[in-house]
Amino acid sequence: MPPNAPPGYHLLVKPTGAICNLDCKYCFFLSKEMLYPDSRFRMADDLLETYIIQMLESHQAPEVAVAWQGGEPTLMGVDFFREVIELQKRYGSSWQCVGNSLQTNGILIDDQWARFLAESNFLVGLSLDGPPELHDRYRTLASGEGSFEKVINAVGLLRKHGVEFNILTLLTDSNVAEPGKLYRFFRERGFSHLQFVPCFERDPKTGEDLPFSITAEQLGEFHCRLFNLWLEDGFPDVSIRVFEDILIHYIDDAIVSCNWQQRCGSYYVIEHNGDVYPCDFFVYPEWKLGNIVEDSYEEIGKSPLLKEFADMKAAVAGGCESCRWLSFCHGDCTKFRLDDGGAYENQSAYCEARKMLFDHIEPYFESLKEKVLDIRRQNRPRVQYAGVGRNDPCPCGSGLKYKRCCGR
């Protein structure tokens, strides 16, 4: 590894732009088609190669995480992603690690797809909003038919081929009042990695919340009831992101998910034509940072717009400074801070929901911390460091030299 290698980084790539094979009523991506009125919405082969050269050869970071999203990225076809892997191998160095993930609705997953995802070590995020009566309300095909059975078929194929996957659930007015039904459904199906995302969409003309969006009270109540269910039957075998984020902060004083960071800018979004934006929620012309064909990652990273975007997150609203939970939430995701004037200067629309959850979990902090530390002690590998030279491979298995890893 070069002595002055840049830190690892995260990219979110949308090879099909906003194009999807579902017609989800709550989807905010679909409107992004209007940004590219004459586009085929398909990443060209030469652009893909340019992007991977930039990512690995020009910007020699030791670790790169690539999340393939959309729209629906599987519309590119499995051969496109086979080419992705070949290009990553061709242009990557022996000391570079590239992690690929795929967020999908599961509709196109078949044996060929599942076999490829397993062989290429993709982590898959599968969108599933609960049992059929909840999932099919909004997640429909263009014909209006529900997509639940197709998603469950994808689950079977992913399991058959040993693909690692987690479940992403959007909380809407149809399922937010059903934490018990959702949790029991996921547990009975054996799903152990869960993420629940609040639906927050407003009518651009009126500024009113759209019908499927949820309120702070609804989200807070959902999380508190879900936490009780998880604590009673799930911890530590079931991973629920928001609870783990809070515990990691309490135990390790670390912030994991981007919405809790003090400043934004932890990843880039790359559109199908190479345009780069600072966040998936801010794919708007005014936030375009550059284009990977015309600009290097180094140049994009120095964009004044990127600093402005990061500063916008750091400038929390009045009242947040005195909140005892500020060191964790840092004002929450910028998207949730939209005000009537189109700026992002409000307190989070989910501020009260966050406080409800933090206050609810707080009495359990110490007991959960002890359980987590005990699990870590039991699972800690017994590594022998005696006699290891500074330039020897580190015994922990990281692939780095001892002096650059556990010997630092």
C-alpha positions in Angstrom: 0.0 0.0 0.0 1.4 3.5 -0.8 2.6 5.3 2.3 0.2 8.3 1.6 -2.8 6.3 0.5 -6.1 8.2 0.9 -8.7 6.8 3.4 -11.3 4.4 2.2 -14.5 5.7 0.8 -18.1 4.8 -0.1 -19.8 5.2 -3.5 -23.5 4.8 -4.3 -23.9 4.0 -8.0 -27.2 4.1 -10.0 -26.5 2.4 -13.3 -30.1 2.6 -14.4 -30.8 6.1 -12.9 -34.4 6.2 -11.7 -35.8 3.5 -14.0 -37.5 0.7 -12.2 -39.8 -2.3 -12.9 -42.1 -1.5 -10.0 -44.5 1.3 -9.7 -44.3 2.0 -6.0 -46.7 4.8 -5.0 -44.3 6.3 -2.5 -41.1 6.3 -4.6 -39.2 9.6 -4.8 -36.7 8.3 -7.3 -39.2 8.1 -10.2 -39.4 11.9 -10.5 -35.6 12.0 -11.2 -36.3 10.8 -14.7 -37.2 14.5 -15.5 -33.5 15.5 -14.8 -32.4 13.5 -17.9 -35.3 13.8 -20.4 -33.4 12.4 -23.4 -31.5 9.6 -21.6 -31.6 5.9 -22.2 -31.0 5.5 -18.4 -28.3 2.9 -18.8 -24.6 3.2 -17.8 -22.5 2.8 -21.0 -19.6 0.2 -21.0 -16.9 2.9 -21.5 -18.4 5.0 -18.7 -18.3 2.0 -16.4 -14.6 1.4 -17.2 -13.8 5.1 -16.7 -15.5 5.1 -13.3 -13.7 2.0 -12.1 -10.3 3.3 -13.3 -11.0 6.5 -11.4 -12.2 4.5 -8.3 -9.3 2.1 -8.0 -6.3 3.1 -10.2 -6.4 6.9 -9.9 -7.7 7.1 -6.3 -5.7 4.5 -4.6 -7.7 4.0 -1.4 -7.2 0.6 0.4 -10.9 0.0 0.9 -13.8 1.0 -1.3 -17.5 0.2 -0.7 -19.7 0.3 -3.7 -23.5 0.2 -3.3 -25.4 -0.5 -6.5 -28.9 1.1 -6.4 -31.5 2.6 -8.6 -34.3 2.7 -9.6 -33.7 -1.0 -10.0 -30.0 -2.0 -10.8 -30.8 -5.6 -11.8 -32.4 -4.1 -15.0 -28.8 -3.8 -16.2 -28.6 -7.6 -16.4 -26.2 -10.0 -14.7 -23.6 -9.7 -17.5 -23.1 -6.0 -16.7 -22.2 -6.9 -13.2 -19.9 -9.7 -14.3 -18.1 -7.0 -16.2 -18.0 -4.9 -13.1 -16.2 -7.6 -11.2 -13.7 -8.2 -14.1 -12.9 -4.5 -14.2 -12.5 -4.2 -10.5 -10.0 -7.1 -10.6 -8.2 -5.6 -13.6 -7.7 -2.1 -12.2 -7.5 -2.9 -8.5 -4.2 -3.5 -6.7 -3.4 -6.5 -4.6 -3.7 -4.5 -1.4 -7.1 -3.0 -2.3 -10.4 -4.3 -1.0 -13.6 -3.6 -2.8 -17.0 -4.5 -1.2 -20.1 -4.6 -3.5 -23.7 -4.4 -2.3 -26.9 -4.4 -4.3 -30.2 -2.9 -3.2 -33.0 -4.6 -5.1 -36.7 -5.2 -5.2 -36.0 -8.8 -6.0 -38.3 -9.1 -9.0 -35.6 -10.2 -11.5 -33.6 -12.5 -9.1 -33.4 -16.0 -10.6 -30.9 -18.8 -10.2 -28.4 -17.2 -12.5 -28.5 -13.9 -10.5 -28.3 -15.6 -7.1 -25.4 -17.8 -8.2 -23.5 -14.8 -9.4 -24.2 -12.7 -6.3 -22.9 -15.6 -4.1 -19.8 -16.2 -6.2 -19.0 -12.5 -6.2 -19.6 -11.9 -2.5 -22.3 -9.3 -3.0 -24.3 -8.2 0.1 -27.9 -7.8 -1.0 -30.4 -5.4 0.5 -34.0 -6.7 -0.3 -36.9 -4.3 -0.1 -39.8 -5.9 1.8 -42.5 -3.9 3.6 -44.0 -6.8 5.6 -46.6 -9.5 5.0 -48.6 -9.3 1.7 -51.4 -7.1 3.0 -48.9 -4.5 4.0 -46.2 -4.9 1.3 -48.6 -5.0 -1.6 -50.4 -1.7 -0.7 -47.7 0.4 -2.3 -45.1 -2.0 -3.9 -46.9 -3.0 -7.1 -46.0 -3.9 -10.6 -47.0 -1.5 -13.4 -50.1 -3.7 -13.9 -51.2 -2.9 -10.3 -50.5 -6.5 -9.2 -48.7 -6.8 -5.8 -45.0 -7.9 -5.8 -44.9 -9.8 -2.5 -44.8 -13.3 -4.0 -42.0 -12.4 -6.3 -39.9 -11.0 -3.4 -40.5 -14.1 -1.4 -39.4 -16.2 -4.4 -36.2 -14.1 -4.5 -35.6 -14.9 -0.8 -35.7 -18.6 -1.5 -33.2 -18.3 -4.3 -30.8 -16.1 -2.3 -30.9 -18.6 0.6 -30.5 -21.6 -1.8 -27.2 -20.1 -3.1 -25.9 -18.8 0.2 -26.2 -15.1 -0.6 -25.9 -12.8 2.4 -28.9 -10.4 2.5 -30.7 -8.0 4.7 -34.2 -6.6 4.7 -35.1 -2.9 4.2 -38.6 -1.8 5.2 -40.0 1.6 4.4 -42.4 2.7 7.2 -45.5 4.2 5.8 -49.0 4.9 7.0 -49.9 1.3 6.1 -47.4 -0.5 8.3 -46.1 2.0 11.0 -48.9 1.1 13.4 -48.0 -2.6 13.1 -44.6 -3.2 14.8 -45.8 -6.5 16.3 -47.1 -7.9 13.0 -44.0 -6.8 11.1 -41.5 -8.1 13.7 -43.3 -11.5 14.1 -43.5 -11.9 10.3 -39.8 -11.2 9.9 -38.9 -13.5 12.9 -41.0 -16.3 11.6 -39.4 -16.0 8.2 -35.9 -16.2 9.8 -34.8 -12.7 8.7 -32.1 -11.5 11.1 -30.9 -8.2 9.6 -33.5 -5.5 9.5 -33.6 -1.8 8.7 -36.6 0.4 9.0 -36.7 3.7 7.2 -39.3 6.4 7.7 -41.2 7.6 4.6 -40.9 11.4 4.5 -42.2 12.9 1.3 -43.9 16.2 0.7 -46.0 17.6 -2.1 -43.6 20.0 -3.9 -46.5 22.3 -4.8 -48.2 22.6 -1.4 -45.4 21.6 1.0 -47.9 19.2 2.8 -46.8 15.7 3.8 -48.0 13.2 1.3 -50.5 10.6 2.6 -48.0 7.7 2.9 -45.6 9.8 5.0 -45.4 9.2 8.8 -45.3 11.6 11.7 -42.8 11.8 14.5 -45.3 10.4 17.0 -45.9 7.4 14.8 -42.2 6.7 14.3 -41.4 7.2 18.0 -44.2 4.8 19.0 -43.1 2.3 16.4 -39.5 2.3 17.5 -40.3 2.0 21.3 -42.7 -0.9 20.7 -40.2 -2.6 18.3 -37.4 -2.2 20.9 -39.4 -4.0 23.5 -40.1 -6.9 21.1 -36.4 -7.1 20.1 -35.3 -7.1 23.7 -37.7 -9.8 24.6 -37.0 -12.0 21.6 -34.2 -11.1 19.3 -31.2 -9.5 20.9 -28.5 -10.2 20.1 -29.4 -12.6 17.3 -31.4 -10.1 15.3 -29.7 -7.0 14.0 -31.9 -3.8 13.8 -29.8 -0.9 12.5 -31.2 2.0 14.6 -30.8 0.1 17.9 -27.3 -1.0 17.0 -26.3 2.5 15.9 -27.3 3.8 19.4 -25.5 1.0 21.2 -22.3 1.4 19.2 -22.3 5.1 20.0 -22.8 4.4 23.7 -20.3 1.6 24.0 -17.6 2.7 21.5 -18.3 6.4 21.2 -18.5 5.9 17.4 -21.0 7.0 14.8 -21.8 4.5 12.1 -24.7 5.6 9.9 -24.4 8.7 7.8 -27.6 10.4 9.2 -26.0 10.7 12.6 -22.7 12.2 11.4 -21.9 15.7 12.4 -21.2 16.6 8.8 -22.3 15.1 5.5 -20.0 14.0 2.7 -19.2 10.4 3.7 -20.1 9.1 0.2 -20.8 10.1 -3.4 -23.8 9.3 -5.6 -22.9 8.5 -9.3 -25.7 8.7 -11.8 -26.0 6.5 -14.9 -24.3 9.2 -17.0 -21.4 9.9 -14.6 -22.9 12.9 -12.8 -21.9 13.1 -9.2 -24.0 14.3 -6.2 -23.3 14.4 -2.5 -26.3 12.3 -1.3 -29.1 10.1 -2.7 -31.7 12.5 -1.3 -30.1 15.5 -3.0 -29.9 14.5 -6.7 -30.8 18.0 -7.9 -29.1 20.2 -10.5 -28.0 22.7 -7.8 -26.1 20.0 -5.9 -24.2 18.4 -8.9 -20.6 18.1 -7.9 -19.2 17.2 -11.3 -18.9 14.3 -13.7 -16.5 11.4 -13.4 -15.6 11.6 -17.1 -14.6 15.3 -16.8 -13.5 15.5 -13.2 -11.3 13.4 -10.9 -12.4 12.2 -7.5 -9.8 14.5 -6.1 -11.4 17.5 -7.9 -14.9 16.5 -6.9 -13.7 16.2 -3.3 -12.5 19.8 -3.3 -15.8 21.1 -4.7 -17.1 24.2 -2.8 -20.6 22.7 -3.1 -19.4 19.6 -1.2 -18.2 21.8 1.7 -21.5 23.8 1.6 -23.4 20.6 1.8 -21.4 19.3 4.7 -21.8 22.7 6.5 -25.5 22.6 6.0 -25.7 19.4 8.0 -23.4 20.7 10.7 -25.5 23.9 11.2 -28.1 22.4 13.5 -31.3 24.3 14.3 -31.8 26.4 17.4 -32.7 24.2 20.3 -30.5 21.3 19.3 -27.5 22.8 21.0 -28.9 22.2 24.4 -30.2 18.7 23.7 -28.5 16.0 25.6 -28.7 13.6 22.6 -26.9 16.0 20.2 -23.6 14.1 20.4 -25.3 11.2 18.8 -28.0 12.4 16.4 -26.3 15.7 15.3 -29.6 17.1 14.2 -30.6 13.9 12.2 -30.6 13.5 8.4 -30.6 16.8 6.5 -33.5 15.6 4.4 -35.8 15.7 7.5 -34.9 19.3 8.2 -36.7 20.8 5.3 -38.5 24.1 6.1 -41.3 25.9 4.3 -38.9 28.1 2.3 -37.1 25.1 0.7 -34.1 25.4 2.9 -33.0 22.8 5.5 -32.8 24.8 8.6 -35.6 23.3 10.7 -35.2 20.8 13.5 -35.7 17.3 12.2 -39.3 16.4 11.5 -38.5 13.3 13.5 -36.8 15.1 16.4 -39.4 14.1 18.9 -39.4 10.5 17.6 -35.6 10.3 18.2 -36.0 11.6 21.7 -38.8 9.1 22.5 -36.5 6.3 21.4 -33.4 7.5 23.2 -35.3 8.1 26.4 -36.9 4.7 26.1 -33.7 2.8 25.6 -31.6 4.7 28.1 -32.5 2.6 31.2 -31.2 -0.5 29.4 -27.9 1.0 28.3 -25.7 -0.5 31.0 -27.2 -4.0 31.0 -27.0 -4.1 27.2 -23.4 -2.8 27.2 -22.4 -5.7 29.6 -24.0 -8.2 27.3 -22.4 -6.8 24.2 -18.9 -6.7 25.9 -19.4 -10.3 27.1 -20.2 -11.4 23.6 -17.2 -9.7 22.2 -14.9 -11.4 24.8 -16.3 -14.8 23.9 -15.9 -14.2 20.2 -12.5 -12.6 20.3 -9.9 -14.6 18.3 -6.9 -15.9 20.2 -4.1 -14.3 18.2 -0.4 -14.8 19.0 1.8 -11.7 18.4 5.0 -12.9 20.1 8.0 -12.8 17.8 6.1 -11.0 14.9 8.3 -8.6 13.0 7.3 -5.1 12.1 7.2 -6.0 8.4 5.6 -9.4 8.8 1.9 -10.0 7.9 -0.3 -9.2 10.8 -1.5 -12.3 12.6 -5.0 -11.0 12.9 -5.5 -11.8 9.2 -6.1 -8.3 7.9 -3.6 -8.7 5.0 -1.6 -5.6 6.2 1.9 -5.5 7.7 2.0 -5.8 11.5 3.4 -2.3 11.8 0.4 -0.9 9.9 -2.2 -2.9 11.7 -2.2 -4.3 15.3 1.4 -3.1 15.8 0.7 0.5 15.3 
